[in-house]
Amino acid sequence: MSGTKRAVVISTLGQLLDKGYSFNLWCLECRRGGISPIAPFVDKLGRDHPIYVRGHAKCGRKNAEMRIQAPAGGVRPVQG
């Protein structure tokens, strides 16, 4: 096994959109952020695009984090 790290695809944008997920983005420097819908990412990158995000926070800085935000409470599909 080589020392090269490879990304692991856990889902696609289309799968997250269908299940009601969104992105929770924030800047580590200015502490601003918020919830971002997945639909614009699907429109730009396609439903089959793996989860890989590179970009800037709303403040323009690159030191940002992104997490997948679970859907709002209520009935959720059973996994398994």
Sequence and secondary structure as in RCSB ss.txt:
>XXXX:A:sequence
MSGTKRAVVISTLGQLLDKGYSFNLWCLECRRGGISPIAPFVDKLGRDHPIYVRGHAKCGRKNAEMRIQAPAGGV
RPVQG
>XXXX:A:secstr
  S        BHHHHHHTT EEEEEETTT  EEEE SHHHHHHH TT BS      TTS S EEEEEE   SS 
     
